[in-house]
Structure formats: structure tokens, C-alpha cells
Amino acid sequence: MTSRPNDQRARLEALYADMAPTSLTPLWESLHALVTPEPVSPAVPWRWTFGEVRDFLLRAGDIISAEQAERRVLIMENPGIPGQSAITPSLYAGLQLILPGEVAPCHRHTQNALRFVMEGSGAFTALDGEKAVMEPFDLVLTPSGQWHDHGNQTDQPMIWLDGLDIPTVRLFDASFADRLDVAAHPETAPPGDTLTRYGHNMRPLSGSAADRRPANRPLFHYRHADWRPALSALAASADIDAHLGHALEFLNPADGGAVLSTISAHVRQLPAGFETRPRRSTDGTVFVVVDGEGTLLLGEKELPLTPRDIVVVPSWTTHQFQARSDLVLFAYSDKASQQKLDLYREQLL
Ligand code: GTQ
């Protein structure tokens, strides 16, 4: 009769209520939400236009200094996962402003970071006391545990995208950070020294002094002046990948792997009129439009793409890019983490 299931429900509810103070919960009520047949991301696809963020950032610049803020950044928070300072469940994104004459003081932390320059020319990030002088669309790394400070000795503001693994480090409860007792790390090498030594598929042949950088992670500056001609040359010569367009991944030359232990980064070029075949992958990805115009197609949803827009595509979200003019994109994701954990998958449709 019908009293039986009601009786079971009532007995279960009584069980749950009695065991709740003991911090116990029944798996059978949540199993299918925990172990899903495929990823169901709480994150949503989203777009930020650079101009809109820039206005708020400059307004913040009138109110708080980089020194006082430590890092003057507006976090791009995914509206599907509010309150977590996350653009995907594993990654963080923010836009950082450094005004002429300012210093963002030296610190180090377990979180890995990449910087992708959006505006300005000639400000620097110093890594362990070596400056990388930054130009638009340069990629600069500040890997886990390495001292870094930022400074702007030019007469224009500089704005860059910060991509960090803050939510990943939080997941593992593994955050450590400290401040140096001086704002800027003492200079340890002239600007560009590392690029000279390691940036040409070469390395110093001898001497521990020459191996000043950590041997497993020598490079930290990938210049637009280098990657853009490489990508253009590829686009002029190679067959195009139907799902990616022309695409080049940034590498750690020491091991041929991703640029950071948790974050992978790449660039793509799509010729005017090209539309990628649908694809999805488990690495929720942040894209920056470097150049060109187009549309990001996500099933029902469409996001327009204009220069310096920032868009996020969550895990396992089928998407296509349509290029109206030659479209150049920068992207970063947690693919590096997922591959280490044997979690990464992609599907080409
Ligand atoms: O520049 O070191 O956007 O530590 C967030 C945390 C930037 C930085 C961020 C950071 C930094």
C-alpha cells in the first residue's frame, strides 16, 4: 500500500536528522549529482569587454594606489560561481592596473600566475630581480614560489590580464605567501638576460652562474614580437586544423610541457570567414581577443568578439569560433593540471 514508501521517507528523514550532529550524510541522496556521467559545470560562458572593465579600473586608480592595494586588480568572477573569485572552478582572472610611477610590491606565493598585457608599453614585471619589460600582448610568467614585483616608469598606465590558479591552490589547501621587506627586489640580472640565455632554443653551456634560473623553468617572457610572426607564418603555410584554426602552444623549453605546472597557454589564428568545427574539452578556457572580430557560438548562446574582449568557455561546453576578419586569440586553461591528474578529455564534433 501507499503507507510503505511514506513510512520509508519518514524513517530516512528521522535518520538524517539524528545523524546530522555527527556530521554524517547519506550518499544515496547525492550520488548522481556527485558522480555525473559527464561534466556539468556550474560556471557559465561569459564575456567582458575591455573598455568596460578599464573604466572601472581607472576609477579605482583614482581612489587606491597599487602600493596600498598590494595588487590593484578587478577580478573577473564567473556569474555562475559568485563569491569565489573564480572565472572557472579551478582558475582566476583579473585585470591589473599600474599607473605611471607606481610599484606593486615584491611578494611570492605558491599560486602560479601568468600576465597577458592588454594596454601600455614599457612597464615591467621583475621575477627574482630580473625585469621583463612588457609590451602589448606579451605573456609573462611568475611561477609558484618566485619573487615578483611590478613597476611602471613610463608615462602611461599599463593594464594586463592576471591568470592564476588561486582556486586550485585553495582546493588543495596549499597557499603560502610572503612579502619581501623592500618594495622592489634588488636587481639580479639586466632586463632580458634570461631571454638572451634561454630564448633561442639554446642554453648556457657551462657554469652555475649561467644557470641562474631554475633549471626546470628557465623562460618567463614570451614576447608578442616573437609569437605573432610565428603564428602568422604558420597560418600562411600550414593546413588549418578544422577545430582549432592555426594554433601554437607556449612551451616550457626545459621539458616541452606547459608553461606552468597548473596552467597551459596557447594562441590561435583564424582567417576571415573561417568557422571552426564544434569542439568541447574538460579544460574550462579563458580567451582574449588579440585582434579581429567574430562570434563565439555556444549552442543557443552567441557572444560577439571584438578586440581585447575576454571570454570564458566552461568545461565540456560545445563551442565554435566564427571569424569575421582575421581573428587572433590568446587562451589559458587548467589543461596542465588535468593532464597530470589523468582527467583531461576532448571531443571533436
Ligand atoms: O600580481 O602577484 O591578480 O598575487 C592576484 C594575486 C595578481 C600578483 C593577482 C596576485 C597577483
Residues whose N, C-alpha, C, O or C-beta is under 5 A from the ligand:
A	BS01	GTQ	R71 V73 G94 D162
